Amino acid sequence: MERASQIKKLSDKGKIWDMVVVGGGATGLGVAVDAATRGMSVACLEKTDFAKCTSSRSTKLVHGGVRYLQKGDVMLVLEALRERGRMKANAPHLVKDQAFVISNYRYWDNFLYFCGLTFYDLLSFGFGYGRSKYISAKKVMKYIPTSVEKGLKGGVVYHDGQFDDSRMAINLAQTCVENGGTVVNEATVTGILHNEAGKVAGVKFVDNTTGEEYTVKARSVVNAAGCFVDDIMHMDSPEHRKMVTPSQGVHIVLDMKFLQSDYAIMVPKTSDGRVLFAVPWHDKVVVGTTDIVRPTPEEEPRPLKEEIDFILGTAGLYMNPAPTYKDILSVFAGQRPLAAPKKEGKNTKEISRSHK
Ligand SMILES: Cc1cc2nc3c(=O)[nH]c(=O)nc-3n(C[C@H](O)[C@H](O)[C@H](O)COP(=O)(O)OP(=O)(O)OC[C@H]3O[C@@H](n4cnc5c(N)ncnc54)[C@H](O)[C@@H]3O)c2cc1C
C-alpha cells in the first residue's frame, strides 16, 4: 500500500467516487472497509496519520460497556457485546481476553457486582469471553498482590477484551486497500464541493507532503473527522449546529510493580461517578481515565493537573504502594467525539455513547 500509488488514483479529475470518507481514525477506516467490501469505490482521506488522534489514545479495551449497564442502557450494552465478539472473531491477532478484578470493601458489593456481571455474561450469549466469578479476599490478594488489603471483603472477576487500537486502525486501512479501496494519510480536506442543486458532491483536499490541491467528486461524503466533525460541517454550511462535544480522557503509564499481575483492576465507582481501570500493557500498567468537557477540540490534547491528581488519588485507594507523580513514566490524552447534548452544560460522562 504505497502512498504514491494511492494518491495517484485520486488525481483522475473525471472520476466520480461512490464515497469519500473524511478522517482515518477507527470510525472513518471502519466505514471505508464497509464500503469497499460492498463493492463501492471509496477513498478515505486522513489529515495526519491513521489513528493519530483519539483512535490511538484509548484504554484499549474491547468492552460491552459494563458501566452503561449501571445506567440501565441495556440496548447499548447488547450492541457493544456483539461487537466485542465480532472483533475477536475478525481480528484474533489484535484482540485478547482480559480478566479484571473488582475488589470489594463491603460484603454487599460482592453480591451486587457478581449479579450484575453474571447478567453481563448472559447478555453476551454466544459472543462471550470468560465467565464472571466471585473470589475471596485471599484470592484477590493472590490475583492482584498490590491490592490494598485493609478492609478487603472479597472480589469479583469478570472478562472483557483488550486490543491494540493503532494496529487495528492500520489493519483496517490494509483491509480497505485489499478490497479495492483507497486510503491516503497527510491529506487534509479543505472544502466541500456542491452540485447545481446545492447538494454535497465531493471534497477538496491538500496533500500535506507536496502542498498540491486535489478535487475529488463523490456521490456521498462521510464526515468521520472525530472531534473535528464540526469543522467539516462548517465547510458545508457556516450555520451548522454544533454536533460534537469533545470530552477529554487521560491515562498515566506506571511500572509493572504497581500491578504485578496479568489481571487488570477495575474500580466500578470513583468519586466522580465513573470507572477507573489499571490494565497491563506491554509490561507496564495503563491507568485511567478521566472525562472532562473541553471547549474546542485539540490535535495534541494536554492532560490537566486535575486529571492526573484524580487518577493518582483514585488509584492510591486500591493500589499498595500508592503511585505518586514521580512514578509516572508517561501520560497520554485523547478526546472523545461525543454527540453534543441539546442542553448545554450536561456532564460528558452523562452523554450517551450510542449513535446519533
Ligand atoms: C480516554 C479515552 C479512552 C477510550 N477508551 C476506549 C476503549 O477502551 N475502547 C474503545 O472501544 N473505545 C475507547 N475510546 C473511544 C474511541 O477511542 C473513540 O470512539 C474512537 O477512537 C473515535 O474514532 P474516530 O475515528 O471517530 O476519531 P479519531 O480517531 O479522532 O479520527 C478522526 C480523524 O479525522 C481526522 N481529520 C480531522 N479533520 C480532518 C480533515 N479536515 N481532513 C482529513 N482528516 C481530518 C483527524 O486527523 C483524525 O485522525 C476511548 C476514548 C478516549 C478519549
The ligand as an SDF file (V2000), in Angstrom:
LIG
                    3D

 53 58  0  0  0  0  0  0  0  0999 V2000
   -9.5380    8.4300   27.0080 C   0  0  0  0  0  0  0  0  0  0  0  0
  -10.3050    7.5660   26.0580 C   0  0  0  0  0  0  0  0  0  0  0  0
  -10.4530    6.2140   26.3210 C   0  0  0  0  0  0  0  0  0  0  0  0
  -11.1540    5.4050   25.4330 C   0  0  0  0  0  0  0  0  0  0  0  0
  -11.1980    4.0600   25.6500 N   0  0  0  0  0  0  0  0  0  0  0  0
  -11.7990    3.2530   24.7530 C   0  0  0  0  0  0  0  0  0  0  0  0
  -11.7150    1.8500   24.9020 C   0  0  0  0  0  0  0  0  0  0  0  0
  -11.1100    1.3340   25.8250 O   0  0  0  0  0  0  0  0  0  0  0  0
  -12.3240    1.0910   23.9580 N   0  0  0  0  0  0  0  0  0  0  0  0
  -12.9820    1.6440   22.8880 C   0  0  0  0  0  0  0  0  0  0  0  0
  -13.5310    0.9010   22.0690 O   0  0  0  0  0  0  0  0  0  0  0  0
  -13.0580    2.9890   22.7230 N   0  0  0  0  0  0  0  0  0  0  0  0
  -12.4510    3.7890   23.6150 C   0  0  0  0  0  0  0  0  0  0  0  0
  -12.4830    5.1410   23.4340 N   0  0  0  0  0  0  0  0  0  0  0  0
  -13.2700    5.6910   22.3310 C   0  0  0  0  0  0  0  0  0  0  0  0
  -12.5400    5.5640   20.9970 C   0  0  0  0  0  0  0  0  0  0  0  0
  -11.1730    5.8520   21.1430 O   0  0  0  0  0  0  0  0  0  0  0  0
  -13.1810    6.5260   20.0130 C   0  0  0  0  0  0  0  0  0  0  0  0
  -14.5660    6.2530   19.9290 O   0  0  0  0  0  0  0  0  0  0  0  0
  -12.6030    6.4040   18.6120 C   0  0  0  0  0  0  0  0  0  0  0  0
  -11.2060    6.4190   18.6170 O   0  0  0  0  0  0  0  0  0  0  0  0
  -13.1320    7.5470   17.7610 C   0  0  0  0  0  0  0  0  0  0  0  0
  -12.6080    7.3700   16.4900 O   0  0  0  0  0  0  0  0  0  0  0  0
  -12.8800    8.4350   15.3650 P   0  0  0  0  0  0  0  0  0  0  0  0
  -12.3920    7.8300   14.0980 O   0  0  0  0  0  0  0  0  0  0  0  0
  -14.2860    8.8720   15.4180 O   0  0  0  0  0  0  0  0  0  0  0  0
  -11.9950    9.7030   15.7920 O   0  0  0  0  0  0  0  0  0  0  0  0
  -10.4230    9.9590   15.5560 P   0  0  0  0  0  0  0  0  0  0  0  0
   -9.5890    8.7850   15.9030 O   0  0  0  0  0  0  0  0  0  0  0  0
  -10.0860   11.2240   16.2620 O   0  0  0  0  0  0  0  0  0  0  0  0
  -10.3240   10.1550   13.9920 O   0  0  0  0  0  0  0  0  0  0  0  0
  -10.7630   11.3260   13.3430 C   0  0  0  0  0  0  0  0  0  0  0  0
   -9.7090   11.6430   12.2960 C   0  0  0  0  0  0  0  0  0  0  0  0
  -10.1640   12.6820   11.4410 O   0  0  0  0  0  0  0  0  0  0  0  0
   -9.0230   13.3910   11.0160 C   0  0  0  0  0  0  0  0  0  0  0  0
   -9.4100   14.6940   10.4850 N   0  0  0  0  0  0  0  0  0  0  0  0
   -9.8560   15.7850   11.1470 C   0  0  0  0  0  0  0  0  0  0  0  0
  -10.0500   16.8010   10.3210 N   0  0  0  0  0  0  0  0  0  0  0  0
   -9.7300   16.3570    9.0840 C   0  0  0  0  0  0  0  0  0  0  0  0
   -9.6800   16.9600    7.8070 C   0  0  0  0  0  0  0  0  0  0  0  0
  -10.0190   18.2490    7.6230 N   0  0  0  0  0  0  0  0  0  0  0  0
   -9.2790   16.2170    6.7500 N   0  0  0  0  0  0  0  0  0  0  0  0
   -8.9280   14.9120    6.9060 C   0  0  0  0  0  0  0  0  0  0  0  0
   -8.9270   14.3040    8.1010 N   0  0  0  0  0  0  0  0  0  0  0  0
   -9.3240   15.0140    9.1730 C   0  0  0  0  0  0  0  0  0  0  0  0
   -8.1820   13.5010   12.2830 C   0  0  0  0  0  0  0  0  0  0  0  0
   -6.8200   13.7680   11.9730 O   0  0  0  0  0  0  0  0  0  0  0  0
   -8.4100   12.1280   12.9160 C   0  0  0  0  0  0  0  0  0  0  0  0
   -7.3650   11.2150   12.6230 O   0  0  0  0  0  0  0  0  0  0  0  0
  -11.7660    5.9710   24.2920 C   0  0  0  0  0  0  0  0  0  0  0  0
  -11.6220    7.3290   24.0380 C   0  0  0  0  0  0  0  0  0  0  0  0
  -10.8740    8.1220   24.8930 C   0  0  0  0  0  0  0  0  0  0  0  0
  -10.6640    9.5610   24.5880 C   0  0  0  0  0  0  0  0  0  0  0  0
  1  2  1  0
  2  3  1  0
  2 52  2  0
  3  4  2  0
  4  5  1  0
  4 50  1  0
  5  6  2  0
  6  7  1  0
  6 13  1  0
  7  8  2  0
  7  9  1  0
  9 10  1  0
 10 11  2  0
 10 12  1  0
 12 13  2  0
 13 14  1  0
 14 15  1  0
 14 50  1  0
 15 16  1  0
 16 17  1  0
 16 18  1  0
 18 19  1  0
 18 20  1  0
 20 21  1  0
 20 22  1  0
 22 23  1  0
 23 24  1  0
 24 25  2  0
 24 26  1  0
 24 27  1  0
 27 28  1  0
 28 29  2  0
 28 30  1  0
 28 31  1  0
 31 32  1  0
 32 33  1  0
 33 34  1  0
 33 48  1  0
 34 35  1  0
 35 36  1  0
 35 46  1  0
 36 37  1  0
 36 45  1  0
 37 38  2  0
 38 39  1  0
 39 40  1  0
 39 45  2  0
 40 41  1  0
 40 42  2  0
 42 43  1  0
 43 44  2  0
 44 45  1  0
 46 47  1  0
 46 48  1  0
 48 49  1  0
 50 51  2  0
 51 52  1  0
 52 53  1  0
M  END
$$$$
